[in-house]
Amino acid sequence: MLIGCLFAVLVAREPHRILGRVHSGRALAVTLGLLLGSLTLSQLSPVAYRMSLGFALEPVLMGLLLLQLTSLRPRTPGWAWLDYLGRISYGMYLFQQLTMRIAQGLPGHFVPFELLAGFALTIAVASLSYRLYERPFLELKKRYHAPARAAARGARDLITPAAAHTPESSPAASCS
């Protein structure tokens, strides 16, 4: 979760700099290669690699992959699936460790198959999470956010004007 927050902060602070570095086909290929390599090492040396570097590297690579997939979206019709991945990306980030681990337990231990199966399982679980958990909260936000904003504006209007808070009119000024 911390890695996802870090990505969000970095992109929010300097979107052009961060997205410019990961916004290429070559960067996507490198990320996929590193993720595939990490998953292969996890199979060859499950305990030593997984417990040391794997748990630190794979979430970063998966977060980077999601960032790249959502930032490479061309402005053409027919790429709605990338919009959908962007919509469910929080759930993908949350559940990717669990779903990738389940995919690694599939018989055969063929890493590319495990990667594809894990990605498909991640999308399925994240879709359910979005539909059953996130979307209802987003609807609540839409319903209550606008009235709360209007109420906050109304409360600000009820506060006395700034001129009433000048140093001359403060209670401390009348004591001198």
C-alpha positions in Angstrom: 0.0 0.0 0.0 2.9 2.3 0.8 4.3 1.8 -2.7 1.0 2.8 -4.2 0.9 5.9 -2.1 4.4 6.8 -3.2 3.5 6.4 -6.8 0.4 8.6 -6.3 2.4 11.4 -4.5 5.2 11.3 -7.2 2.7 11.5 -10.1 0.7 14.3 -8.3 3.7 16.4 -7.6 5.5 16.1 -10.9 3.2 14.3 -13.4 5.1 15.3 -16.6 8.5 14.3 -15.3 7.3 11.0 -13.8 4.9 10.0 -16.6 7.4 11.1 -19.2 9.9 8.6 -18.0 7.6 5.6 -18.0 5.5 6.6 -21.0 7.2 4.5 -23.7 7.0 1.1 -25.2 10.6 0.4 -24.2 9.9 1.2 -20.5 6.9 -1.1 -20.6 8.9 -3.9 -22.2 11.6 -3.4 -19.5 9.0 -3.5 -16.7 7.4 -6.7 -18.1 10.8 -8.3 -18.5 11.8 -7.5 -15.0 8.5 -8.7 -13.6 8.8 -11.9 -15.6 12.4 -12.3 -14.4 11.4 -11.7 -10.8 8.6 -14.3 -11.1 11.1 -16.8 -12.6 13.6 -16.3 -9.8 10.7 -16.8 -7.3 10.2 -20.2 -8.9 13.9 -21.2 -9.0 14.6 -20.0 -5.5 11.3 -19.6 -3.7 12.4 -18.9 -0.1 15.7 -17.1 -0.5 14.6 -14.7 -3.3 11.0 -14.3 -2.4 11.7 -13.4 1.2 14.5 -11.0 0.4 14.1 -9.1 -2.9 10.9 -10.6 -4.3 8.5 -9.0 -1.8 10.1 -5.6 -2.3 10.5 -5.7 -6.0 7.3 -7.3 -7.3 4.9 -4.7 -5.8 7.0 -1.9 -7.3 7.1 -3.5 -10.7 3.3 -4.2 -10.6 2.6 -0.6 -9.6 4.9 0.6 -12.4 3.2 -1.7 -14.9 -0.2 -0.3 -13.9 1.1 3.2 -14.2 2.5 2.5 -17.6 -0.6 0.8 -18.9 -2.8 3.7 -17.8 -0.4 6.4 -19.1 0.2 4.8 -22.5 -3.5 5.1 -23.4 -3.8 6.6 -26.9 -6.6 9.1 -27.6 -8.4 6.8 -29.9 -11.6 4.8 -29.6 -11.3 1.1 -28.9 -9.0 1.5 -25.9 -11.8 1.5 -23.4 -10.3 -1.5 -21.7 -7.4 0.7 -20.5 -9.9 3.2 -19.0 -11.4 0.2 -17.2 -8.0 -0.9 -15.9 -7.5 2.7 -14.6 -10.9 2.5 -12.9 -10.0 -0.8 -11.1 -6.3 -0.1 -10.6 -6.6 0.5 -6.9 -8.1 -3.0 -6.5 -5.5 -4.4 -8.8 -2.8 -2.9 -6.6 -4.4 -4.1 -3.4 -5.0 -7.7 -4.5 -2.0 -8.4 -6.9 0.2 -10.0 -4.3 -2.6 -12.5 -3.3 -3.7 -13.3 -6.8 -0.1 -13.6 -8.2 0.6 -16.0 -5.3 -2.4 -18.1 -6.1 -1.4 -18.2 -9.8 2.1 -19.4 -8.8 0.4 -22.3 -7.1 -1.1 -23.6 -10.4 0.3 -26.9 -11.6 3.1 -26.8 -14.2 5.1 -23.9 -12.9 5.4 -22.2 -16.4 6.2 -18.6 -15.5 4.6 -16.9 -18.5 1.4 -18.8 -17.9 1.5 -18.0 -14.2 2.0 -14.3 -15.1 -1.0 -14.2 -17.5 -3.2 -16.3 -15.1 -2.2 -14.0 -12.2 -3.0 -10.9 -14.2 -6.4 -12.3 -15.3 -7.2 -13.3 -11.7 -6.1 -9.9 -10.5 -8.4 -8.2 -13.0 -11.3 -10.4 -11.9 -10.8 -9.8 -8.2 -10.3 -6.1 -8.7 -13.4 -5.9 -10.8 -15.4 -7.5 -8.1 -13.9 -5.2 -5.5 -14.7 -2.2 -7.6 -18.3 -3.2 -8.3 -19.1 -4.4 -4.8 -17.0 -2.0 -2.6 -15.5 1.0 -4.4 -18.4 2.0 -6.7 -21.0 2.3 -3.8 -18.7 4.6 -1.9 -18.1 6.7 -5.0 -21.8 7.0 -5.4 -22.1 8.1 -1.8 -19.3 10.7 -2.4 -21.3 12.1 -5.3 -24.4 12.3 -3.3 -23.0 13.9 -0.2 -20.0 15.9 -1.5 -21.9 18.6 -3.3 -24.3 19.4 -0.3 -21.3 19.4 2.1 -19.4 21.9 -0.1 -22.4 24.1 -0.3 -22.9 24.0 3.5 -19.2 24.9 4.0 -19.6 27.9 1.7 -22.7 29.0 3.6 -20.9 28.7 6.9 -18.1 30.9 5.6 -20.6 33.5 4.6 -22.0 33.6 8.1 -18.7 34.5 9.6 -18.3 38.2 10.4 -16.4 40.3 7.8 -12.7 40.5 8.0 -12.9 44.2 9.0 -14.5 43.2 12.4 -11.2 41.4 13.2 -8.8 44.3 12.9 -6.4 44.9 15.8 -8.3 48.1 16.8 -11.5 46.2 17.4 -10.1 43.3 19.3 -10.8 42.9 23.0 -7.0 43.3 23.7 -7.0 46.7 22.1 -9.7 48.0 24.3 -7.7 47.2 27.4 -4.9 49.5 26.6 
